[in-house]
């Protein structure tokens, strides 16, 4: 990875692309099968553009935060209790 100055898909693609390039430099036959990302759509799109066949997953913490944001009432507590267990 490398530090970038913005959080749009193109900029993130350049930053995350450094990781893909380093992996290829170590092993030219390497093909990542999956990547775990934050909750930003721009991050997921950047990885999909870098490696079109990759499976993009969301990290556990970001998934929990999204559930907290979108679930309400008793269902929220049931879901979050199960997720943390």
Steps between C-alpha positions, in 0.01 A plus 500: 500500500601859467368822645268694271350848523136420423238229550357469150516175305778607262728627775437195718570278203846657467567458874370142522667420168837532673407189703404306186823603327713394798332159510563453126864603545545224759311238302397577140246216506324626814127571470315627805166323548353735759555824686343635818416870478356786700142611447567747216357421160799678343739251663300201377481648148875567497575133577246382242672714237846380604405132513165438326469138616566573868241438772460819703390460861428757767696483824308380805517833685365696203218248458405541868511879471271488198255275687501744793422785266214332312330276757257640754301382799512149646627353173813712531589350839432144382715538190788674676501247786523214250765677291729564795466141622 
